[in-house]
Every structure is written in C-alpha cells, then in structure tokens.
Amino acid sequence: GCLAGEINSAIQANNIEKAKASAAEYRDILGTENFFMELHDHGMEAQHKCNRALPQIARDLGIGLVAANDVHFLRRSDHEAHDVMMCIGTGKMVQDENRMRYVPELYFKSPAEMHEIFRDFPEAISNTLEIGERCRFDLEFGRYGERAATDSDFVKRLDYELGVLEKTGFVSYLLIVWDFIHFAKEKGIPVGPGRGSSAGSMVAYVLGITDIDPLQYGLIFERFLNPDRVSPPDIDVDFCEARRGEVLEYVRQKYGGRRVAQIITFGKLKAKSVVRDVGRVLGWSYRDADRIAKMIPNELNITLDSAVEKNPELKRAVATEPPTRQLFDYAKVLEGLSRNAGVHAAGVVIADRDLSDYIPLCRDVKGNDVISQYPMGPLNDLGLLKMDFLGLKTLTVIEDTVALIHKREPNFALKNIPLDDNAAFALYNRGETIGLFQMESGGMTSLSKQLDVKKLDDIIALIALYRPGPMELIPEYVKAKKGITPIKYLHPLLEDICADTYGVMIYQEQVMAAASKLAGYSLAQGDLLRRAMGKKDKEKMAKERKNFIEGCARTNKIPEKKANAIFDLLEKFAGYGFNKSHSAAYGVISYQTAYLKAHYPVEFMAGLLSNEINNTEKISVFVGECKRMGVSILPPDINKSGLKFMPETVAGIGDAGRSKREPETGITDPGYSAIRYGLAGIKHVGETAMEAVIREREQGGDFISLEDFCTRLDSRIASRKMLESLIKAGAFDFAGRDRAELFSCIDDAVSASVAAQRDRLAGQVALFDETTASSTSRKRAASRWSDHEKLSYEKELLGFYVSGHPLDAYADVFAAKNYRSIASLGELNDRASFKIAGAIVQVEKKFTRKDGKPFAVIWLEDLTNTLEVVVWNEVYLKVSDALVVGRVVEIKGTLDKRDEALRATAMEIRLLAPEKGNGANEISADVSQESAVMLQFSTATTGDELRQVHEILASSPGQQPVELLFDRANGNSLRLDAGSEFRVNLTPVLKEKLSRWLVTSFGKIR
C-alpha cells in the first residue's frame, strides 16, 4: 500500500516487528498466493526507507512484491495543471503555502520507466503483470431477441408495438413503470402526461403510463424503441415535486433496497466554468476572469479551442497577454474533467438481483442513500435499465389549483377542458406568460407573441423551437406561418409531413417520416438515419446518402439531383430537430396552465404563490402579476390566513376569479377576488408553528388580541422572534392597534404565555378565563414606525410591500422621465444600454480580490420587478454614500444576460428626489443625514472591543443606520446590519469615539 498503509506506517515508525506481524496476518487471512506488498518510488525519502525494509520482510514471510505507481495525472507535463485542479477542488489559491500538494512523479509511467525505477526488483515487475492477468474477467452480454419486422399499418399499431416489446424483452420493463405510476395515481400523487420519447408509444398510452394519444399528435413508436437498433428504452416520468420521494421509497420497498439505487453524476469543467475556476485559484479578480469567460460564445458544448477560433478578441488576448495564455494552458488541460460528484436529479437503476453483483456502489455525499459509482452511460452499456423519476413543481401547482377550484366547482376535471380555448391562446399572444409552464423566460415570452398561437400544435412547436439549435429556424418558421414568405416543398410528398409546421422540419420525427415516405425506409431505419445525420459521421453519411438516393429512385422515381437536395435538407434539419413526443407532452402541460390562468386566475395564482412560498424573489414577481391582473393580495391575518396562499372574496373588489362563461354552466357562485397571504410564507415563523396556530384557531375560535394569542399557545411556539415577524408583517392588524405599540408589548405577551404554560402544567385554571383571554397589556408609549420602516419590514418578511410602496411618491418623476421598466429589460439584447429607476432593496459591499478595491452589488426594484446591478469601483467611489436600502435612484447601465439570468452593470447612478418636477440630481459626497455608518473589524478584534462599540452605539441614538463589516481570514468580509435599535447620528464627538473602526467612502480612518 501507500505510505499511510498499516505496514508502511510501522516501518516509518522504526517498528519492523509490528510491520512484519501485520504482513503475516494479511498473508494468513488472504492466502500467500493472493497477498502482495507494493513498492512505490516517487522520489520521496519515506518511500526509500520503506523500500529498504519491505524486500526483507517479503523474503522472511514468503510474500511477493509488486511494482506500483500512484497515478494522479496522465503526463509529467500535467503536474502544474493538476495542481490547479487540486486548488479548485479544495478552495485554495495556487500561491497558498499550507495546502495539499502532489509530487511531479505521480504520472502514468511507461513500461520502460517502471523497469528502470525497479531494476533491482525484477520479480516485482513480473508480479505486476501476473496480477494484471489474474484480474481478467469475461463479461457475458445478454441478447434482447430477434429484430421485429416493421408494419406501418396504423390499424395494427398496438399489436405491432406489443410484438416489438415482447421480442426485445422489454415487456416487464413497461410493467414495472406501470406499477409505480399506478401507485402514484392511487395515492393521489400528480403524474405528468408524458415526457420524452415514451409519449410516442400506444402501449404506454393504453397502460396509463402516458396521457398522450400518439396517433392524435403524429408521434412515432420507433423514436422510443427502435427494433433495428435494440437499446434499452428510456421512460422519464414527472411526478409532483413535493411527493416524488414517496414513489422512490415505494420502489425501494417493493423491489428491494439492494436492487434499487439512484445514479451518480459528475459535474464537468466546461469552457466558461474552467476559465473562472482556474482564474480564481491563480489569484485573478472575479472581474478579470469574468472578462475572459464572457469572450467565450454562448454555444452548447463549446470548447476552449473552438472559442478561440470563433472570437478574435479572445484569440488576441490569449496571444498577447501572458497571464491569459497561462490561464488557457491550464484550463485546456482541465477542460472536460470531472469537478465534483453528485446524485443525478432523477436517475434510478433497478436490477433483477443485488446491484453489487453488477456494479460498484457507494453512499451519497451526505452518507445517506446508496448510489451507483457508474454514471448513466456505463449503466446503459452494461444493459442495466434506468428510469428517471423527476420532480416537476408545475404538477404540484396544477394539483393545488384544481383543489382550490373544487371548493366552488366540485365537478371540475382537468381532463375535460377543451383543447381549443381562445382565452388560453390569447395569454401567449399577449405575452402574459408568467406562470405558464416552459414560457416564463423573456425569450419564450417574446417568441410566443411573434408566433400568433391559435392551436395546441402552435404551443408544441413553441417548445420545440426555443432550444439551442432549433432557434436558428425561428425566423424562417415565423415568416412562413404569417404568410410573409411562401411555403415551398422540395417534393410534393413532403407537404403531408411538413404542412403543420409550414414547410420547416422542426421535429426529429419529421426526418424519420420523410425518409420512410420518400425513400421507402422503415420508420426504424429512418430513426437510424436521423441518428447518423445528428452525429455527422462523414463515412457513414456517404453510405447513407447512397442508400437514400437509391431508395428515392426505387420508391418514388425521384431523380438523383432532387434526391441529393432532399438529403441535404434532411441532414440540415436532423441536426436541429427536437423530439416531438416530448414537445407534445410538455405542450399539453403548458396549455393546461394557460387554461387555468385564463379561467381561474385567482386559484391559479394562489397555487403559484403557495409553491414558491420560501422564494421571496418569485413571490415578488407573482405579486406583480396579480396586481396587473387586478387580483388583490391581502396581508397575512392570524384569524383569516391559511398555511398557504388562499383565494378570498372581498366586498368591493370585482371578480377577477373567472372569465366570462356560457350561461348554461349554471354556476352562480360569484368567485374569488383576492388572495390572502399564507402564514407559512412569513419569514422566521416556521411552518410547524403556523400549523399549531391554525389548529388552535380552528378548535378555540378566532384570536382576540396579541395577549390572547400568546396565552392560548405553547410558550415554545409563541416565541419572541415569531411574534416580531407576525407583527411586522401585519398579521395582528385586526386588533386595531399600531404595529409599533404592539411590538413594544411583546415582552409582556411572552411573559403571559410563559405564565399560562406554567399554570396549565400545574393544573390551574384561571377563575375568570374569558375575561383574561380578552384582556390586553397596558398600552406602552412607542414611537410610530415611519412609512419607510413599516414598508421595509413588510418587504423583508413577505417579499413585497402590502400597505403601500416606496415609489408611490415618485410617480410624477417616473412619468416625466419615461424610464424603462425592469420587467421589460428581458426584451433587450445582451450588453444593451438602458435607463431605469427604482428603490434600492439590498446592498452588498465587497472588495476585489486582486487589489482590494471596494465595489458593491445592489438590487434595484421598481413596480414591475427586481434587478441585480454591479457597481464597480470607479462608479462606486462617486456614489458609495448613497447606496442605502430605501434610496430611490436612476441608473444608466448595460445589460448582462449571461446564462438566462438578468443582471446589469451600472455606468452612472443619480439620486432621485420625490418632489414633483424635481428630476435626477448628482449625488454629492454628503448625500443625506441618513447615510449608513460603516464600522470595520479586523480578524484581531477582541470581544472587549465589540462590547465597547456596543456601548458607544447604544448611548448615541439617532437616525443613521449602522453597518458592521467583519474581515475573515480567507480575505472575504461578512457584512451585517446592526439593526434599527442601533441607529445613530454621526456627530464629531461620536466620530472621534468610533475612529478606530469607522470607514469612509475612501477607506478606514487611521
């Protein structure tokens, strides 16, 4: 073994007898013929010491020696790149002294090198070869039966599919899939209508594995299971995200925990990520590494070499900048390597006996579940069948929406909705796609408005087109659909295949059908042709072209020149085409969400909000959409709110909850007009605690006051933190008391809760129970919270403003300046310039790693959305004092649409004043009396110093917020808000007291 092994450890400790005893024990357990001792020589003195002792121990005990070499990289020249990789994996920098390192000798040595290193131990070389021979193992690969003939007669479709499944041996596979889907449906766990190529199977449809009729949508079975290329079918199933685990546990219980495992996955170092990672460990600033990474084109699976060729700017940087060239040298060696191991989001493998008979297993990174050590590819190569159990949140949203609809329409069933509803299609055409499955990105919204959706097939096409590759077909498709360009077909037979897509082949199935109809291919052969075209194998393509041309001549007497042109067309579209079976299944889900939003908007938006209850960013977006739709969002209320968001009818608010329906529906219920905020959505209260609150309310009636609430609940539930959050969020507004005054009574209320709990435990009952319950604490003198404070608390705890908006006072200024809305920025191209205005809702002050210059990342909110904005040093130094939460500013900047996320870089920031007619003003150094006071503490700061600062702040009340910046040993900083109780006025006297820690916009005061 290596130096850390038991025998070598004893030798290094000069305990030869212990080393000998350990070796003898292993020999006796394993057998003399099965136990060898390794010799390593990587130039390390400790190994030389072991290598001097091991041969004598081997001779004394009759144990064989074996020559070995640890291999951590392929070539000696890879040593430095491997060192960089180690830094990436361990979070260290290359220049760090105290970190893990490997010697250069740990590369894959040649036979000649091994012979030279161990020339004094020829028997160790021989034993290495002997062990290699003994490790040989012949794998027995199974066969899946005879190939089935293809029958294109649709009348016999089901019989044909069953025949193929039986002959290929996959009947039991489909029955296993049916089994766990049947379990899910029986248990009320939402299951998707289909996913991937399995939606093309009639057998899957009849069994209820999918809900998509393949004949209705022209889906092809051979795309799912090709009898001419027998490989395991692939059935991916979408389950309700919240209950997916129940299905997985059912499979483990039914088929045995030793036969079922999730699948390992490896995160790869791709072009952009490897540049950023290598830049980081070499000590580059994020900005510099990001500059190089952004030069790499946004293309699927692009390599560093192709990026250099495609971008002259990047090519010039690599050629003329030595640091960039060094970064690329390392990055190219590491590109494509595995960065980390994880668990596949959905993959599960099921075997007929213990998986350990087939593959190595391990625990996941948390040490909980057993997972395969082989990823998807090798598992397929071994013939093991894998399935994908995916969690799809949209299914949960739909299920929750339908449950809410049932409260007023008990007979509603999603399966009975019409598939040609104009109100649903209109949402796509108006770009009102927030909440619509697969349609929420800016690009999809823009495309749906272009496309003029009139039928479900248009939605299916939308999903297929907006993918890397097929995107290039969008202009051609849109022009043909709108009649701007005439639809042309290279051959009349192509019209039947491409009429629904206006002459453009956007589906893989169309390529298969064209090969079948024009050249006489079977659909199975058409699938093989499609695969070959996608791989662009020149030798194979030349052979396929010949077969295709001959087939066209034989089947339809198509001339060679025309057949060549058709083949070229198919080859082009085969590289772009998308799986129609998958598009059809997801198109149905998307349409269902559109139908629900069009006809049951309140229930649908409540379902959306409930399923993003812990995502304040999403909640903010959905609340904005509710306001646009005319659906009011009501604040949380201890007596009215449920755990999740619930529809509610409010007098005076019109019915937004249903579209116009036909009179014959007979529905008289007026519907809902608002959504009540769910208690579980309030930060810092806890779902379990809120369940207890609702339980007590249902059993004991509405709460009368804050004190009644506290005395009726266990004191462990009615904690100070929870009460603070509920009051700040407005959940006790029903009591008719000011929030600040209620807040000041928390200590008394908590004390009452503790006393009530003590009395209950002692078996005491208050003599005047009802009177006690209705009493309230004496009113305390408390300063009313300012509108800014009140709104800030709402935003912090709920994700949006309830009682108003900080920007309400700026309506005239915004109107006069005609700013772009943040929501509309998605329509712009990457790096486009813009001008927006909004309120700062979050500020993170940072320092560049390379030179320690201050900069900031802020989040700006307008009435439509929130945007992340980077304020680099040169702009930051001019405006740092103004970057305070709650400030309203105008920003001129450039857009960054990297990785579909929307970010921006500020080029100029100006403070806005709320007075009517007062435009943007330049920010001066002394912006406002309420500028934040920044205190910075080094790693050497003591507890006594912190207590001293605490006393100074506590004795100096004022209006300016205080921010604390704690330096960390790793060079980063932690920023904290000192809280509203530590606001100060930075007078000259206070400035002197805090001078040791005070930071100005130009750095720390010395």
Secondary structure as UniProt FT lines:
FT   TURN            3..4
FT   HELIX           6..12
FT   TURN            13..14
FT   HELIX           16..30
FT   HELIX           32..34
FT   STRAND          36..39
FT   HELIX           45..61
FT   STRAND          64..67
FT   HELIX           76..78
FT   HELIX           79..90
FT   TURN            94..95
FT   TURN            104..105
FT   HELIX           111..117
FT   TURN            118..120
FT   HELIX           122..134
FT   HELIX           154..156
FT   HELIX           157..168
FT   HELIX           171..186
FT   TURN            187..188
FT   HELIX           196..200
FT   HELIX           202..207
FT   TURN            214..218
FT   HELIX           221..223
FT   TURN            227..228
FT   STRAND          236..240
FT   HELIX           241..243
FT   HELIX           244..255
FT   TURN            257..259
FT   STRAND          260..268
FT   HELIX           271..281
FT   TURN            282..283
FT   HELIX           286..294
FT   TURN            300..301
FT   HELIX           304..310
FT   HELIX           312..320
FT   HELIX           322..334
FT   TURN            335..336
FT   STRAND          338..350
FT   HELIX           355..357
FT   STRAND          361..363
FT   TURN            365..366
FT   STRAND          370..372
FT   HELIX           376..381
FT   TURN            382..383
FT   STRAND          385..392
FT   HELIX           393..406
FT   TURN            407..408
FT   TURN            410..411
FT   HELIX           414..416
FT   HELIX           422..430
FT   TURN            434..435
FT   TURN            437..438
FT   HELIX           442..451
FT   HELIX           456..465
FT   TURN            468..469
FT   HELIX           470..473
FT   HELIX           474..481
FT   TURN            482..483
FT   HELIX           493..498
FT   HELIX           499..501
FT   TURN            502..503
FT   HELIX           508..519
FT   HELIX           523..535
FT   HELIX           538..556
FT   HELIX           560..576
FT   HELIX           580..599
FT   HELIX           601..610
FT   TURN            611..614
FT   HELIX           616..629
FT   STRAND          632..634
FT   TURN            638..640
FT   STRAND          646..648
FT   TURN            651..652
FT   HELIX           663..665
FT   STRAND          674..676
FT   HELIX           679..681
FT   TURN            683..684
FT   HELIX           687..700
FT   HELIX           706..712
FT   TURN            715..717
FT   HELIX           720..728
FT   TURN            729..732
FT   HELIX           733..735
FT   HELIX           739..744
FT   HELIX           746..762
FT   TURN            767..768
FT   HELIX           769..774
FT   HELIX           787..798
FT   HELIX           806..810
FT   HELIX           811..817
FT   HELIX           822..827
FT   TURN            830..831
FT   STRAND          833..847
FT   TURN            849..851
FT   STRAND          854..861
FT   STRAND          866..871
FT   HELIX           873..879
FT   HELIX           880..882
FT   TURN            885..886
FT   STRAND          888..896
FT   HELIX           898..900
FT   STRAND          903..912
FT   TURN            916..917
FT   STRAND          920..921
FT   TURN            929..930
FT   STRAND          933..937
FT   TURN            939..940
FT   HELIX           943..954
FT   STRAND          962..967
FT   TURN            969..970
FT   STRAND          973..977
FT   HELIX           980..982
FT   HELIX           988..993
FT   TURN            994..997
FT   STRAND          998..1000
FT   TURN            1001..1002
FT   STRAND          1003..1004
//
